[in-house]
Each structure stands twice: as structure tokens, then as C-alpha cells.
Amino acid sequence: MLTATFGPWILAGRYDAVLGRSFAWNWYLEAGWKTEPFAVYARGGLFKVDDWDDRIYVYERDAPGSFTVPARYGRGWDAALYAAWRPARRHSLWLRLETVRYPAPWALTPKDGRLELRLQYRYQSR
């Protein structure tokens, strides 16, 4: 993974490759902005994993207590938006919006993609 930080701005990219039953790869680029009360990240990537045995697991940002590590399989692209806001010491809010698509003609077997939205609010009593 390559990461660069410029004050509150963050730029990161990663390329994963697997040589198993076939040659599989996953690539993504992420840009973000982080300050004390607020953080936002946008991420986009491409993947080509033709065999289930070569699937690639990728960690993704999520709200505290949620753990997102999808297995990339097939041919497609993904995009995600993550935002966190802590307006006061006891209150915090997280938003995560993600889509994964398997478009024809690139996908060997085009299939329905998915769209996911998560919203989490947390109040800390102490």
C-alpha cells in the first residue's frame, strides 16, 4: 500500500495480485480528508478474479463495531463513501455507502451488483 498525507488530506492506493489457478488482481485508490471532528473518504477500485479459489479479501473502512472484509470475485468495479462526524464528546455519527458492479461485457458472467448503505449513531453515557 502506498500512502501520502498532505495536512488533513490523505491519498492511498493498493494493488493485490494472486497467482493461483489463474492470475487475479484487485486495485483501489482512496482519497480522504480528516480533521478532529470530521473525516470523509472516497474509494474506487477494479478487480479481476476469475476463479473462486483465487478470491481476494479486502479490508474496508466501516463504523466502529462493524467489520467489512469482502471477498472480491468476478470482474467488476467498486466504489465507497465513508464519513464520520463527532460534533461533541458523547455523540458520533458514521455513514458508509458502497456499490459493487459486474458490468457486461467485461464480466465473464454478468450478475446483479449490490448497493449498501449503513448509518450508525453512538451516544456514550460516560
ZIHU-V209390 format. One record per residue. N is the residue number from 1. PHI is phi in degrees with one decimal (999 if undefined). PSI is psi in degrees with one decimal (none if undefined). OMEGA is omega in whole degrees, 0 to 359 (999 if undefined). Layout:
n:phi:psi:omega
N:PHI:PSI:OMEGA
N:PHI:PSI:OMEGA
This chain:
n:phi:psi:omega
1:999:137.6:175
2:-111.7:133.0:181
3:-134.6:139.0:175
4:-131.6:139.4:179
5:-123.0:133.8:179
6:-131.4:86.2:185
7:64.6:-123.2:179
8:-81.3:-6.4:183
9:-90.6:141.9:181
10:-131.7:135.4:176
11:-131.1:127.7:182
12:-140.8:149.1:177
13:-145.9:153.8:181
14:-149.5:144.0:176
15:-130.5:122.9:177
16:-114.7:136.2:178
17:-131.9:141.9:179
18:-130.9:129.9:174
19:-112.1:95.4:182
20:-122.8:-115.4:176
21:-67.8:-28.2:175
22:-149.0:-177.5:177
23:-91.9:118.9:181
24:-119.2:150.1:179
25:-151.1:156.9:176
26:-141.4:133.5:180
27:-135.6:139.3:173
28:-146.3:158.8:176
29:-130.9:135.1:182
30:-131.0:135.8:176
31:-124.6:143.0:182
32:-151.3:167.8:178
33:-138.6:125.2:185
34:-134.7:126.8:173
35:-127.0:-178.1:182
36:-60.2:-50.1:183
37:-90.9:-10.8:190
38:-143.2:143.1:174
39:-144.9:140.9:176
40:-141.7:137.7:180
41:-135.1:139.0:174
42:-120.8:136.3:185
43:-138.8:139.7:177
44:-142.0:147.6:182
45:-157.7:169.4:178
46:-126.5:150.6:176
47:-147.7:151.2:177
48:-142.8:102.3:181
49:-134.7:97.5:187
50:-83.1:-17.9:182
51:-122.1:133.7:182
52:-57.1:-35.7:181
53:-67.1:-15.9:179
54:-100.5:8.4:184
55:-51.9:149.8:183
56:-118.4:126.0:178
57:-92.1:134.3:185
58:-129.9:122.3:176
59:-72.5:138.3:177
60:-129.4:148.9:178
61:-61.8:143.4:178
62:-155.7:174.0:180
63:-69.9:154.0:178
64:-56.1:137.4:181
65:87.9:-12.4:176
66:-107.5:141.1:183
67:-128.0:117.6:183
68:-117.2:111.6:177
69:-138.7:78.8:182
70:-73.7:154.0:174
71:-94.4:119.6:177
72:-82.9:126.8:180
73:-150.6:136.6:182
74:103.4:-159.9:177
75:-127.7:123.4:181
76:-177.4:-161.3:180
77:-139.6:160.0:178
78:-141.0:154.3:178
79:-146.5:143.7:181
80:-144.8:150.2:174
81:-127.1:130.1:181
82:-129.1:132.7:178
83:-138.8:141.2:177
84:-133.3:139.5:181
85:-140.1:129.8:177
86:-125.1:86.9:185
87:-71.4:-25.5:179
88:-145.3:166.4:185
89:-57.6:-36.4:185
90:-96.0:-8.7:184
91:-116.8:138.5:174
92:-151.1:151.5:184
93:-138.4:136.0:179
94:-128.0:143.1:178
95:-132.3:135.2:176
96:-138.6:124.5:178
97:-124.7:125.9:182
98:-140.2:146.8:173
99:-135.5:144.9:174
100:-129.2:131.5:183
101:-130.2:147.9:179
102:-126.2:79.8:189
103:-80.1:145.4:170
104:-80.5:149.8:3
105:-91.4:0.1:184
106:-67.1:-41.3:180
107:-70.2:132.9:179
108:-63.8:-40.2:175
109:-129.3:89.4:180
110:-53.9:137.2:179
111:-140.7:168.5:179
112:-64.5:139.4:175
113:-86.2:-167.7:177
114:-140.9:154.2:176
115:-130.2:129.6:184
116:-131.7:136.6:178
117:-129.4:128.6:176
118:-127.6:136.7:177
119:-133.9:128.3:181
120:-134.5:131.0:174
121:-115.4:140.4:179
122:-132.7:132.2:174
123:-116.5:124.4:178
124:-101.4:121.1:184
125:-73.5:-25.4:180
126:-127.1:none:999
